[in-house]
Amino acid sequence: MKEYTIGQNDGGQRLDRWLSKTVPLLPAPLAQKYIRLKRVKLNGKGAKRDTRLSRGDLLQLYINDEFFESPSRENAFLSIFKPLLDIVYEDENLLLLNKRPGLLCHPDDQERVNTLITHIQAYLYQKKEWSPYEEHSFSPALCNRIDRNTGGIVIAAKNAEALRIMNQKIRDRELGKYYLAVIHGKMNPPSGRLEGFLLKDEAKKQVSVYSKPVPGGRSAVTLYQTLAVKDGLSLVKCELITGRTHQIRAQFANAGHPLLGDGKYGRERDNRQYDRSYQALYSYKLVFSFTTDGGILNQLNGTSWIIEPIDFVAQYFPEFY
């Protein structure tokens, strides 16, 4: 028999979902059977699978040892990995980070270690604010993400409550997200609104823009304002009304003005003459504008965070600063 006390980050979960994360080797049908047979006891009693757990609950699992994953030290590197983070803001619930271009937000098939989330986890582990050996289901998580070669502000939640609130604020559009970009040519009109429907090709990792709804397509809206024009390029400020994959890159390319350096949506010969090998795009500003209660994040309401200077602005529009 093994005992677990529910902590803050596990509170609010359904019993069956908590069990699937805590005992990942236990097949789902057998887990449901064990719950029915009361081999999973909540505060000394049987419970239904959809019971919501609360902080302080005691769970007793009468489950064979072979279903418990042996304690693994595969995350031992967290104690020796040197986290490299550009921290814009930090409190007990959130981190705002300036992600450098070239760094992945999450691991993929090619890179498993040197990612933004790994740096965050190592940082919090070494500060003794999080341990994978004490949490049963929660790990520090990103509330938003940006492309590998796009730089800018990324929000990371330190606990489950912060993650839940921030994700809801993003869905409710109570967070202003602003980007700076350099595009080929100049927009006509200089300021305006890009609207359409984006359909992602999972195989190509690329999206197409449509003027009318298409099956599987998602609406995308970007507001833009031209800040400067010089040498065949324009510096534009963008506000994301929606947050879709490759939204800014695809919409400006569709308008005939791809981002400087964008090899996926632009043309190599156009980028080569400016010596730019990745998109000139930066998530430079976040504005927290809560219209509903922000709970433990209320102290952020009404604040804004700006990153400057940005390399491509300094390179192509130095007079802008």
N, C-alpha and C positions, 0 to 999 in steps of 0.2 A: 504494500500500500504506500502511495506517495501523497503528500499533502502540499497544497499550494494556497497561499493567501493572496487574494486579489488586490492588486495595487491600483493606483490612480489611473494608470494608462490602460489597464484591462477592464476597468469599470464601464458598464453600459453595453458590453458585448453579450450576445446570445451564448448560452452554455455550449451548444453544439459547435459553434464557430470557434469559441475559445479552445475547446477540446481538440479541434482539428489542427490548430496552430501549436498547441502545447505538446500534443502527441502525434506528430506528422506521420509516423509509421502505422498508426492505427487506421485500418480501412473504414471508410465512412459508414457502411452498413453495420459493421461490428460496433462502431462507436454509438450508433443509434440504439443498438441492442443493449449495450452496456448501460446506457442511460435508462432504458425501460426497465432493466433488471435491477436498477438502483446500485449498480457497481460504481456509479459516479454519484457521490453524496455531496449535497450543498448544505453546509452548516449542520451536518449530521443526519440529513434527511434526503430522500430521493427528490428529484426535480424534473420538470419537463424540459425538453430540448430547447424550447424557445424562451426559457427563463432568462431574464436580463440580470447579469451579475452586477454586484455593487462592491465598491471599495471596502475591504475588510472581510469579505466573505471567505469562508474556509471551504476548500474543495478537497475531498478525499477520493482518490482514484484507486479502485481495486482492480487494477489492470496488470496483466503479466509484464514482467520486466523487459521481455524482448521487443515490446512495442515502443519502448522509450529509446530515443536516439542517444547513443553513448555520448557523454560530454565530449565535445570536440574543441580542440584548441586551434581550429583553422582560422579563428579570428585573433590569434595571439599577436599578430602583427599590429593590432590596434595599439598595443602598449609601446611599440618601438617605431612605428610609422611616423614620420615627421609631417604633421599637417601643415599645409601652406594655404592659408586663408586670408583674404583681404576683407576684413570685417567692417561693414559700414555701420551696423548697429547690433547690439545684443542686450537681451534681458533674460529673465528666467524662463521665458516661453518661446522666444523666437530669435533667429539670427537673420540679418540681412547681409548678403555677401556679394561682393563684386567678382563675378566669375570671369576669368580671363578667356579670350578666344583660344580655341584649340583644346579646351578641357571639356570632357564629357560630363554631363550631369549624372548619369547612371552608367553602370557597367554594361558592356555589350560583349559580343563574341570575341572581339579583338582586344579589348581592354577591361580587365577585371579589378584592378587595384587603383590606378591613378585616375580617380574620378572625383567630382565634387562631393558626392554623398559619402565616399570613403574618407576624404579629408575631414568632413564634418563629424563623422562617427568617431574617428581617431581623436579629434580635438575634444569632443565631449567625454569620451572614455577617459582620456588623460586628465581631464578636469574633474573626474569622478561624478559627472552629472548623468551618465548613462552607462549601463553595462549590459551586453547581450546575454550574460549569464544570469542576470536577475530578472530581466523582462521576458515575459512569455510570448508576447505578440507584437509589441511596439518597438520600432526602431526610428531614430530621427529621420524625418522625411521632408522632401521638397514639396512646397505648395504650388510652385510654378516651375517651369523649366524653359530653357532656351537652347537653341541649336548649338552644336559643338563649336562652330566657328563664329558664333555670335557672342559678344561679351555683354556683361551687364548685371543688374541686380536680380538676385534669386533669393526667395524666401524659404527658410528652413524652419520646421517646427520641432521643438525639443520634446514635446509631449503630445499625447493623443487629443487632449482638449484643444490645444492651440491649432493642431492640424485640422480638426473638425470645424472650428470657427473660421479659420482663414480660408479654407476651401469653400465654405458657404459664402463668405464675403466676396470671393472671386466670382462665384456663380451668380451672385446677386449684383455684380458690377459695382461694388462699393469700394473698389480699388482702381485708381487711375494708373494706367501703364503707358509710359511714353518712351519712344525710341528716337534716336538720331540715325540717319542713313545718308549715304551719298549715292545718287543715282546718275545714270547716263542721261544727258540731255536736260530738258527742263519741262516741268509740268504746265499744262494749259487746261484750266486756269492754275495760277500759282498756288492756290489753296483750294481744298475741296474735300470730297468724300469718295472713297472707293468702296463699291458694294458688289457683291457677287456670291456665288456658291462654290465652295471648294470641295473637290472629290479627290481623295487620296488613293494613289496606286501603291499598295503595300509592297509589291515586288520591287518597284523602282524607287520607293521612298521619296515620292514626288507627288505634288498635287497639281490638278488642273483647275482653271477658273471658268465658271459658266455664268452667263448673265441671267439664266432662269433656273428654277429648282430642277435638280436631277436626282434620281434614286441614289441614296447614300451620301448625297452632297450636304454640306453644312453651310449655313449663311455666314458671311464674313464682312465686317465693316471696319474700315480704317479711315480716320480723319488725318489729313496731311496739311502741312504749311511749309512753303518754300522759304528758307532762311537766307540763302545766298546762292548765286550762280557764278561760275567761273570755269574757264577752259573746258567747256563742253560737259561740265558736271554741275549738279545741284545738291546743296545740303538741305535736307528736308527733316522736319520734325513730324513724327507720327504718333497718334493716339489710338490705341487698340480699343475698339468698342467690343469686339469679340476677340477671342484668343485661340486661333486655329493654327495647326501645324503649317509652318512656312508662309503664314498669311501675308506679311509685308513683302517678302521676296516674290511670291507668286503674283500678287496683285499689281505691283509696280511693273513687273515683267509683262504682264498681260496688258498694261496700259502703254507699253512700248518704251518703258524706261527702267530696265533692270538695274539692280543694285550693282555698284562698282565691285568687281572682284567675285561676283557670284557665278561660279562655274556650273551650277545646276540649272539656273534659270536665265543666265546671261550668255554672252558669246565670248569665247576665249580671246579672239583677236581684239575685241574692244577692251578687255581687261589688261591684256599684255602691254599695251602702250602706256598704261598708268602704273605698271609694275605692282599689281594687286592680285593676290592669289586666293583670297577668301573675302566673303561679303563684308562690305563696310556698313555694319549694322550694330547698334549698341542700345541695350535697354538702360537708359541713363537716368530715368526718373520714375519714382513711385509716389503716389499720393493716396493716403488713407482717408477716405471720406465715408465713414459709416453713417448710414441712415437708420440703422437698427442697433440694438445693444450688442456690444462687442465682447462682453464677458471679461475674461482675463486679459483681453487685448485692447481694452478700452483706452489705455494710455497712449496708444498709437493714433487714435482718431484725431484727424486734423493736422497730422504731421506729413511732411514730404521729405524725400531723400533723393539727392542728386549726385551723380558721378561726373567729375570733370577733372582735368581735360581728357579727351578721348583721342587716341593716336591718329585716326584717319582725319579727324577734324583739324588737328594741329598740322598734319601733313598737307592736306589739300585746301584747307580754308583757315590758315593761321590767323588771318585778320579777324576771324569771328570771335576770338577770345580777346 
